[in-house]
Amino acid sequence: MTFCYLQIEHKCSMIQFTKGGEFLRKVKAISKRNKLTYRWTPERGAGSHGTLYLGDRFTVVKDLKKELGPGLLADMCKQLGIRKEDL
């Protein structure tokens, strides 16, 4: 009797922790590829936070030197209308 094993893999987006500054650079590259306006306003936020505008959407980015958790990163991408996989 021969047995055949089927390997099932769960595919999910593997997003590494990203720092705020790296996120800005990646979104800037996306804006160039998609010909969208990009604007970073560090003054429009509390403390070390700032506002990132991409086209007609925006999100608040926390400290550029700190890591963004996967949940926060997903929310920011959703607010900007981009896919996490494009980062």
Biopython code that builds the backbone (N, CA, C, O; Angstrom):
import numpy as np
from Bio.PDB.StructureBuilder import StructureBuilder

atoms = [
    (1, "MET", "N", (0.851, -1.169, 0.000)),
    (1, "MET", "CA", (0.000, 0.000, 0.000)),
    (1, "MET", "C", (0.901, 1.237, 0.000)),
    (1, "MET", "O", (1.846, 1.306, 0.785)),
    (2, "THR", "N", (0.625, 2.206, -0.862)),
    (2, "THR", "CA", (1.400, 3.429, -0.974)),
    (2, "THR", "C", (0.594, 4.585, -0.403)),
    (2, "THR", "O", (-0.595, 4.746, -0.677)),
    (3, "PHE", "N", (1.282, 5.376, 0.395)),
    (3, "PHE", "CA", (0.627, 6.545, 0.981)),
    (3, "PHE", "C", (1.122, 7.805, 0.293)),
    (3, "PHE", "O", (2.306, 7.933, -0.018)),
    (4, "CYS", "N", (0.229, 8.706, 0.064)),
    (4, "CYS", "CA", (0.574, 9.999, -0.520)),
    (4, "CYS", "C", (0.206, 11.064, 0.499)),
    (4, "CYS", "O", (-0.926, 11.117, 0.981)),
    (5, "TYR", "N", (1.163, 11.901, 0.817)),
    (5, "TYR", "CA", (0.927, 12.964, 1.793)),
    (5, "TYR", "C", (0.753, 14.287, 1.063)),
    (5, "TYR", "O", (1.524, 14.630, 0.167)),
    (6, "LEU", "N", (-0.237, 14.993, 1.452)),
    (6, "LEU", "CA", (-0.502, 16.310, 0.898)),
    (6, "LEU", "C", (-0.101, 17.346, 1.924)),
    (6, "LEU", "O", (-0.583, 17.345, 3.057)),
    (7, "GLN", "N", (0.777, 18.215, 1.515)),
    (7, "GLN", "CA", (1.226, 19.263, 2.436)),
    (7, "GLN", "C", (0.383, 20.505, 2.196)),
    (7, "GLN", "O", (0.330, 21.042, 1.090)),
    (8, "ILE", "N", (-0.261, 20.938, 3.239)),
    (8, "ILE", "CA", (-1.103, 22.136, 3.143)),
    (8, "ILE", "C", (-0.404, 23.260, 3.870)),
    (8, "ILE", "O", (-0.058, 23.148, 5.047)),
    (9, "GLU", "N", (-0.204, 24.336, 3.151)),
    (9, "GLU", "CA", (0.444, 25.501, 3.745)),
    (9, "GLU", "C", (-0.555, 26.632, 3.831)),
    (9, "GLU", "O", (-1.344, 26.866, 2.915)),
    (10, "HIS", "N", (-0.504, 27.314, 4.930)),
    (10, "HIS", "CA", (-1.348, 28.494, 5.105)),
    (10, "HIS", "C", (-0.551, 29.705, 4.659)),
    (10, "HIS", "O", (0.476, 30.032, 5.254)),
    (11, "LYS", "N", (-1.014, 30.362, 3.629)),
    (11, "LYS", "CA", (-0.300, 31.529, 3.126)),
    (11, "LYS", "C", (-0.925, 32.780, 3.715)),
    (11, "LYS", "O", (-2.130, 33.003, 3.597)),
    (12, "CYS", "N", (-0.113, 33.574, 4.334)),
    (12, "CYS", "CA", (-0.581, 34.852, 4.849)),
    (12, "CYS", "C", (0.504, 35.870, 4.543)),
    (12, "CYS", "O", (1.660, 35.512, 4.320)),
    (13, "SER", "N", (0.136, 37.099, 4.535)),
    (13, "SER", "CA", (1.121, 38.125, 4.227)),
    (13, "SER", "C", (2.114, 38.222, 5.374)),
    (13, "SER", "O", (1.736, 38.445, 6.524)),
    (14, "MET", "N", (3.346, 38.056, 5.055)),
    (14, "MET", "CA", (4.408, 38.113, 6.053)),
    (14, "MET", "C", (4.973, 39.533, 6.057)),
    (14, "MET", "O", (5.884, 39.848, 5.291)),
    (15, "ILE", "N", (4.451, 40.350, 6.889)),
    (15, "ILE", "CA", (4.901, 41.718, 7.001)),
    (15, "ILE", "C", (5.833, 41.807, 8.195)),
    (15, "ILE", "O", (5.454, 41.523, 9.331)),
    (16, "GLN", "N", (7.050, 42.203, 7.910)),
    (16, "GLN", "CA", (8.000, 42.373, 8.996)),
    (16, "GLN", "C", (7.691, 43.688, 9.694)),
    (16, "GLN", "O", (7.015, 44.560, 9.149)),
    (17, "PHE", "N", (8.192, 43.805, 10.889)),
    (17, "PHE", "CA", (8.026, 45.063, 11.596)),
    (17, "PHE", "C", (8.807, 46.129, 10.840)),
    (17, "PHE", "O", (9.960, 45.915, 10.466)),
    (18, "THR", "N", (8.191, 47.252, 10.620)),
    (18, "THR", "CA", (8.770, 48.335, 9.852)),
    (18, "THR", "C", (8.850, 49.567, 10.727)),
    (18, "THR", "O", (7.940, 49.844, 11.508)),
    (19, "LYS", "N", (9.936, 50.303, 10.596)),
    (19, "LYS", "CA", (10.043, 51.575, 11.309)),
    (19, "LYS", "C", (9.261, 52.638, 10.544)),
    (19, "LYS", "O", (9.014, 52.504, 9.346)),
    (20, "GLY", "N", (8.878, 53.688, 11.253)),
    (20, "GLY", "CA", (8.085, 54.746, 10.636)),
    (20, "GLY", "C", (8.770, 55.387, 9.443)),
    (20, "GLY", "O", (8.122, 55.659, 8.433)),
    (21, "GLY", "N", (10.081, 55.635, 9.544)),
    (21, "GLY", "CA", (10.817, 56.256, 8.447)),
    (21, "GLY", "C", (10.878, 55.365, 7.219)),
    (21, "GLY", "O", (10.791, 55.847, 6.089)),
    (22, "GLU", "N", (11.028, 54.069, 7.439)),
    (22, "GLU", "CA", (11.052, 53.113, 6.333)),
    (22, "GLU", "C", (9.677, 53.054, 5.658)),
    (22, "GLU", "O", (9.583, 52.944, 4.436)),
    (23, "PHE", "N", (8.620, 53.127, 6.462)),
    (23, "PHE", "CA", (7.265, 53.153, 5.921)),
    (23, "PHE", "C", (7.072, 54.358, 5.003)),
    (23, "PHE", "O", (6.479, 54.237, 3.931)),
    (24, "LEU", "N", (7.574, 55.518, 5.423)),
    (24, "LEU", "CA", (7.455, 56.715, 4.597)),
    (24, "LEU", "C", (8.168, 56.535, 3.254)),
    (24, "LEU", "O", (7.633, 56.908, 2.210)),
    (25, "ARG", "N", (9.371, 55.967, 3.282)),
    (25, "ARG", "CA", (10.127, 55.751, 2.041)),
    (25, "ARG", "C", (9.393, 54.804, 1.096)),
    (25, "ARG", "O", (9.347, 55.032, -0.113)),
    (26, "LYS", "N", (8.819, 53.738, 1.660)),
    (26, "LYS", "CA", (8.107, 52.774, 0.829)),
    (26, "LYS", "C", (6.844, 53.367, 0.227)),
    (26, "LYS", "O", (6.529, 53.120, -0.937)),
    (27, "VAL", "N", (6.124, 54.146, 1.014)),
    (27, "VAL", "CA", (4.903, 54.785, 0.504)),
    (27, "VAL", "C", (5.261, 55.821, -0.561)),
    (27, "VAL", "O", (4.520, 55.998, -1.528)),
    (28, "LYS", "N", (6.385, 56.502, -0.388)),
    (28, "LYS", "CA", (6.827, 57.478, -1.395)),
    (28, "LYS", "C", (7.095, 56.778, -2.718)),
    (28, "LYS", "O", (6.750, 57.305, -3.776)),
    (29, "ALA", "N", (7.705, 55.600, -2.677)),
    (29, "ALA", "CA", (7.958, 54.833, -3.899)),
    (29, "ALA", "C", (6.641, 54.400, -4.552)),
    (29, "ALA", "O", (6.509, 54.424, -5.776)),
    (30, "ILE", "N", (5.671, 54.005, -3.722)),
    (30, "ILE", "CA", (4.354, 53.625, -4.249)),
    (30, "ILE", "C", (3.693, 54.821, -4.912)),
    (30, "ILE", "O", (3.052, 54.681, -5.954)),
    (31, "SER", "N", (3.846, 56.005, -4.309)),
    (31, "SER", "CA", (3.226, 57.207, -4.881)),
    (31, "SER", "C", (3.827, 57.538, -6.245)),
    (31, "SER", "O", (3.117, 57.978, -7.149)),
    (32, "LYS", "N", (5.127, 57.326, -6.391)),
    (32, "LYS", "CA", (5.760, 57.586, -7.696)),
    (32, "LYS", "C", (5.285, 56.597, -8.748)),
    (32, "LYS", "O", (5.009, 56.972, -9.888)),
    (33, "ARG", "N", (5.190, 55.313, -8.351)),
    (33, "ARG", "CA", (4.736, 54.282, -9.301)),
    (33, "ARG", "C", (3.310, 54.534, -9.765)),
    (33, "ARG", "O", (2.985, 54.331, -10.934)),
    (34, "ASN", "N", (2.464, 54.974, -8.847)),
    (34, "ASN", "CA", (1.046, 55.170, -9.153)),
    (34, "ASN", "C", (0.688, 56.610, -9.488)),
    (34, "ASN", "O", (-0.484, 56.933, -9.685)),
    (35, "LYS", "N", (1.695, 57.475, -9.552)),
    (35, "LYS", "CA", (1.501, 58.894, -9.884)),
    (35, "LYS", "C", (0.475, 59.562, -8.965)),
    (35, "LYS", "O", (-0.454, 60.232, -9.414)),
    (36, "LEU", "N", (0.680, 59.351, -7.653)),
    (36, "LEU", "CA", (-0.171, 59.970, -6.634)),
    (36, "LEU", "C", (0.625, 61.046, -5.911)),
    (36, "LEU", "O", (1.849, 60.963, -5.820)),
    (37, "THR", "N", (-0.062, 62.045, -5.402)),
    (37, "THR", "CA", (0.627, 63.070, -4.629)),
    (37, "THR", "C", (1.015, 62.499, -3.271)),
    (37, "THR", "O", (0.278, 61.712, -2.676)),
    (38, "TYR", "N", (2.188, 62.910, -2.794)),
    (38, "TYR", "CA", (2.737, 62.441, -1.526)),
    (38, "TYR", "C", (3.162, 63.659, -0.730)),
    (38, "TYR", "O", (3.871, 64.528, -1.238)),
    (39, "ARG", "N", (2.728, 63.720, 0.516)),
    (39, "ARG", "CA", (3.131, 64.846, 1.365)),
    (39, "ARG", "C", (3.247, 64.372, 2.801)),
    (39, "ARG", "O", (2.341, 63.725, 3.328)),
    (40, "TRP", "N", (4.357, 64.694, 3.423)),
    (40, "TRP", "CA", (4.614, 64.371, 4.831)),
    (40, "TRP", "C", (4.610, 65.667, 5.608)),
    (40, "TRP", "O", (5.358, 66.588, 5.279)),
    (41, "THR", "N", (3.777, 65.755, 6.639)),
    (41, "THR", "CA", (3.676, 66.947, 7.462)),
    (41, "THR", "C", (3.964, 66.567, 8.908)),
    (41, "THR", "O", (3.064, 66.122, 9.620)),
    (42, "PRO", "N", (5.221, 66.737, 9.356)),
    (42, "PRO", "CA", (5.550, 66.351, 10.727)),
    (42, "PRO", "C", (4.908, 67.239, 11.787)),
    (42, "PRO", "O", (4.760, 66.812, 12.932)),
    (43, "GLU", "N", (4.527, 68.453, 11.435)),
    (43, "GLU", "CA", (3.942, 69.377, 12.412)),
    (43, "GLU", "C", (2.509, 69.000, 12.771)),
    (43, "GLU", "O", (2.020, 69.369, 13.838)),
    (44, "ARG", "N", (1.831, 68.267, 11.882)),
    (44, "ARG", "CA", (0.419, 67.937, 12.108)),
    (44, "ARG", "C", (0.262, 66.653, 12.876)),
    (44, "ARG", "O", (-0.292, 65.679, 12.366)),
    (45, "GLY", "N", (0.737, 66.644, 14.079)),
    (45, "GLY", "CA", (0.595, 65.464, 14.915)),
    (45, "GLY", "C", (1.043, 65.793, 16.328)),
    (45, "GLY", "O", (1.734, 66.787, 16.550)),
    (46, "ALA", "N", (0.660, 64.978, 17.262)),
    (46, "ALA", "CA", (1.039, 65.213, 18.655)),
    (46, "ALA", "C", (2.407, 64.600, 18.925)),
    (46, "ALA", "O", (2.658, 63.450, 18.563)),
    (47, "GLY", "N", (3.276, 65.350, 19.548)),
    (47, "GLY", "CA", (4.602, 64.835, 19.897)),
    (47, "GLY", "C", (5.420, 64.495, 18.672)),
    (47, "GLY", "O", (5.690, 65.364, 17.844)),
    (48, "SER", "N", (5.817, 63.239, 18.547)),
    (48, "SER", "CA", (6.650, 62.814, 17.430)),
    (48, "SER", "C", (5.822, 62.280, 16.263)),
    (48, "SER", "O", (6.385, 61.750, 15.305)),
    (49, "HIS", "N", (4.515, 62.407, 16.324)),
    (49, "HIS", "CA", (3.642, 61.941, 15.255)),
    (49, "HIS", "C", (3.580, 62.968, 14.133)),
    (49, "HIS", "O", (3.853, 64.150, 14.342)),
    (50, "GLY", "N", (3.222, 62.508, 12.948)),
    (50, "GLY", "CA", (3.029, 63.392, 11.810)),
    (50, "GLY", "C", (1.963, 62.818, 10.903)),
    (50, "GLY", "O", (1.519, 61.686, 11.094)),
    (51, "THR", "N", (1.553, 63.595, 9.919)),
    (51, "THR", "CA", (0.505, 63.162, 9.007)),
    (51, "THR", "C", (1.090, 62.908, 7.632)),
    (51, "THR", "O", (1.847, 63.724, 7.106)),
    (52, "LEU", "N", (0.737, 61.775, 7.056)),
    (52, "LEU", "CA", (1.161, 61.391, 5.721)),
    (52, "LEU", "C", (-0.045, 61.437, 4.801)),
    (52, "LEU", "O", (-1.067, 60.804, 5.066)),
    (53, "TYR", "N", (0.081, 62.185, 3.727)),
    (53, "TYR", "CA", (-0.986, 62.295, 2.734)),
    (53, "TYR", "C", (-0.560, 61.544, 1.477)),
    (53, "TYR", "O", (0.558, 61.716, 0.992)),
    (54, "LEU", "N", (-1.449, 60.718, 0.959)),
    (54, "LEU", "CA", (-1.214, 59.989, -0.280)),
    (54, "LEU", "C", (-2.456, 60.148, -1.136)),
    (54, "LEU", "O", (-3.500, 59.564, -0.848)),
    (55, "GLY", "N", (-2.340, 60.927, -2.172)),
    (55, "GLY", "CA", (-3.515, 61.249, -2.983)),
    (55, "GLY", "C", (-4.503, 62.028, -2.143)),
    (55, "GLY", "O", (-4.148, 63.049, -1.554)),
    (56, "ASP", "N", (-5.735, 61.562, -2.078)),
    (56, "ASP", "CA", (-6.757, 62.247, -1.269)),
    (56, "ASP", "C", (-6.974, 61.564, 0.082)),
    (56, "ASP", "O", (-7.951, 61.857, 0.771)),
    (57, "ARG", "N", (-6.072, 60.656, 0.465)),
    (57, "ARG", "CA", (-6.178, 59.940, 1.742)),
    (57, "ARG", "C", (-5.045, 60.348, 2.668)),
    (57, "ARG", "O", (-4.046, 60.917, 2.227)),
    (58, "PHE", "N", (-5.204, 60.054, 3.956)),
    (58, "PHE", "CA", (-4.134, 60.378, 4.895)),
    (58, "PHE", "C", (-4.147, 59.410, 6.072)),
    (58, "PHE", "O", (-5.141, 58.734, 6.337)),
    (59, "THR", "N", (-3.020, 59.362, 6.766)),
    (59, "THR", "CA", (-2.891, 58.581, 7.988)),
    (59, "THR", "C", (-1.888, 59.267, 8.901)),
    (59, "THR", "O", (-1.064, 60.060, 8.445)),
    (60, "VAL", "N", (-1.959, 58.965, 10.170)),
    (60, "VAL", "CA", (-1.018, 59.514, 11.142)),
    (60, "VAL", "C", (0.072, 58.467, 11.379)),
    (60, "VAL", "O", (-0.217, 57.299, 11.635)),
    (61, "VAL", "N", (1.323, 58.904, 11.288)),
    (61, "VAL", "CA", (2.470, 58.019, 11.496)),
    (61, "VAL", "C", (3.118, 58.394, 12.817)),
    (61, "VAL", "O", (3.365, 59.569, 13.092)),
    (62, "LYS", "N", (3.392, 57.373, 13.639)),
    (62, "LYS", "CA", (4.027, 57.667, 14.918)),
    (62, "LYS", "C", (5.523, 57.864, 14.714)),
    (62, "LYS", "O", (5.979, 57.940, 13.573)),
    (63, "ASP", "N", (6.280, 57.947, 15.773)),
    (63, "ASP", "CA", (7.713, 58.216, 15.755)),
    (63, "ASP", "C", (8.415, 57.460, 14.630)),
    (63, "ASP", "O", (8.260, 56.245, 14.511)),
    (64, "LEU", "N", (9.182, 58.168, 13.805)),
    (64, "LEU", "CA", (9.839, 57.589, 12.642)),
    (64, "LEU", "C", (10.924, 56.584, 13.015)),
    (64, "LEU", "O", (11.303, 55.751, 12.191)),
    (65, "LYS", "N", (11.423, 56.651, 14.236)),
    (65, "LYS", "CA", (12.512, 55.769, 14.650)),
    (65, "LYS", "C", (12.010, 54.496, 15.333)),
    (65, "LYS", "O", (12.795, 53.588, 15.606)),
    (66, "LYS", "N", (10.724, 54.429, 15.606)),
    (66, "LYS", "CA", (10.168, 53.276, 16.317)),
    (66, "LYS", "C", (9.486, 52.311, 15.348)),
    (66, "LYS", "O", (9.050, 52.681, 14.258)),
    (67, "GLU", "N", (9.415, 51.066, 15.794)),
    (67, "GLU", "CA", (8.783, 50.012, 15.001)),
    (67, "GLU", "C", (7.262, 50.198, 14.973)),
    (67, "GLU", "O", (6.651, 50.617, 15.956)),
    (68, "LEU", "N", (6.678, 49.877, 13.831)),
    (68, "LEU", "CA", (5.227, 49.857, 13.685)),
    (68, "LEU", "C", (4.783, 48.406, 13.807)),
    (68, "LEU", "O", (5.288, 47.545, 13.085)),
    (69, "GLY", "N", (3.872, 48.128, 14.686)),
    (69, "GLY", "CA", (3.375, 46.769, 14.851)),
    (69, "GLY", "C", (2.549, 46.340, 13.651)),
    (69, "GLY", "O", (2.124, 47.182, 12.861)),
    (70, "PRO", "N", (2.317, 45.046, 13.505)),
    (70, "PRO", "CA", (1.592, 44.557, 12.334)),
    (70, "PRO", "C", (0.155, 45.071, 12.257)),
    (70, "PRO", "O", (-0.340, 45.321, 11.158)),
    (71, "GLY", "N", (-0.521, 45.233, 13.383)),
    (71, "GLY", "CA", (-1.887, 45.748, 13.366)),
    (71, "GLY", "C", (-1.943, 47.206, 12.954)),
    (71, "GLY", "O", (-2.780, 47.604, 12.144)),
    (72, "LEU", "N", (-1.043, 48.002, 13.521)),
    (72, "LEU", "CA", (-0.981, 49.424, 13.173)),
    (72, "LEU", "C", (-0.604, 49.592, 11.709)),
    (72, "LEU", "O", (-1.175, 50.432, 11.014)),
    (73, "LEU", "N", (0.347, 48.804, 11.236)),
    (73, "LEU", "CA", (0.770, 48.867, 9.840)),
    (73, "LEU", "C", (-0.383, 48.533, 8.911)),
    (73, "LEU", "O", (-0.570, 49.195, 7.890)),
    (74, "ALA", "N", (-1.154, 47.517, 9.254)),
    (74, "ALA", "CA", (-2.311, 47.132, 8.436)),
    (74, "ALA", "C", (-3.347, 48.248, 8.404)),
    (74, "ALA", "O", (-3.910, 48.544, 7.349)),
    (75, "ASP", "N", (-3.602, 48.869, 9.554)),
    (75, "ASP", "CA", (-4.573, 49.968, 9.614)),
    (75, "ASP", "C", (-4.112, 51.167, 8.786)),
    (75, "ASP", "O", (-4.913, 51.790, 8.089)),
    (76, "MET", "N", (-2.822, 51.486, 8.864)),
    (76, "MET", "CA", (-2.305, 52.631, 8.108)),
    (76, "MET", "C", (-2.398, 52.375, 6.606)),
    (76, "MET", "O", (-2.745, 53.276, 5.842)),
    (77, "CYS", "N", (-2.093, 51.164, 6.185)),
    (77, "CYS", "CA", (-2.206, 50.818, 4.765)),
    (77, "CYS", "C", (-3.654, 50.919, 4.308)),
    (77, "CYS", "O", (-3.938, 51.410, 3.216)),
    (78, "LYS", "N", (-4.561, 50.452, 5.148)),
    (78, "LYS", "CA", (-5.983, 50.516, 4.817)),
    (78, "LYS", "C", (-6.440, 51.966, 4.678)),
    (78, "LYS", "O", (-7.192, 52.298, 3.762)),
    (79, "GLN", "N", (-5.985, 52.826, 5.586)),
    (79, "GLN", "CA", (-6.359, 54.238, 5.528)),
    (79, "GLN", "C", (-5.824, 54.909, 4.269)),
    (79, "GLN", "O", (-6.458, 55.818, 3.734)),
    (80, "LEU", "N", (-4.655, 54.465, 3.790)),
    (80, "LEU", "CA", (-4.067, 55.056, 2.588)),
    (80, "LEU", "C", (-4.569, 54.395, 1.307)),
    (80, "LEU", "O", (-4.333, 54.905, 0.211)),
    (81, "GLY", "N", (-5.261, 53.261, 1.440)),
    (81, "GLY", "CA", (-5.778, 52.569, 0.271)),
    (81, "GLY", "C", (-4.705, 51.794, -0.493)),
    (81, "GLY", "O", (-4.790, 51.642, -1.711)),
    (82, "ILE", "N", (-3.696, 51.306, 0.230)),
    (82, "ILE", "CA", (-2.642, 50.510, -0.402)),
    (82, "ILE", "C", (-2.640, 49.117, 0.224)),
    (82, "ILE", "O", (-3.189, 48.904, 1.305)),
    (83, "ARG", "N", (-2.014, 48.183, -0.472)),
    (83, "ARG", "CA", (-1.912, 46.827, 0.053)),
    (83, "ARG", "C", (-0.621, 46.681, 0.827)),
    (83, "ARG", "O", (0.399, 47.262, 0.455)),
    (84, "LYS", "N", (-0.657, 45.910, 1.901)),
    (84, "LYS", "CA", (0.555, 45.673, 2.701)),
    (84, "LYS", "C", (1.607, 44.975, 1.857)),
    (84, "LYS", "O", (2.804, 45.197, 2.042)),
    (85, "GLU", "N", (1.168, 44.138, 0.936)),
    (85, "GLU", "CA", (2.092, 43.389, 0.095)),
    (85, "GLU", "C", (2.909, 44.303, -0.819)),
    (85, "GLU", "O", (4.005, 43.933, -1.241)),
    (86, "ASP", "N", (2.390, 45.485, -1.127)),
    (86, "ASP", "CA", (3.088, 46.428, -2.012)),
    (86, "ASP", "C", (4.238, 47.131, -1.317)),
    (86, "ASP", "O", (5.086, 47.742, -1.966)),
    (87, "LEU", "N", (4.265, 47.043, -0.004)),
    (87, "LEU", "CA", (5.368, 47.667, 0.733)),
    (87, "LEU", "C", (6.599, 46.839, 0.536)),
    (87, "LEU", "O", (7.659, 47.172, 1.067)),
]
sb = StructureBuilder()
sb.init_structure("model")
sb.init_model(0)
sb.init_chain("A")
sb.init_seg("    ")
for serial, (resi, resn, name, xyz) in enumerate(atoms, 1):
    if name == "N":
        sb.init_residue(resn, " ", resi, " ")
    sb.init_atom(name, np.array(xyz, "f"), 0.0, 1.0, " ", f" {name:<3s}", serial, name[0])
structure = sb.get_structure()
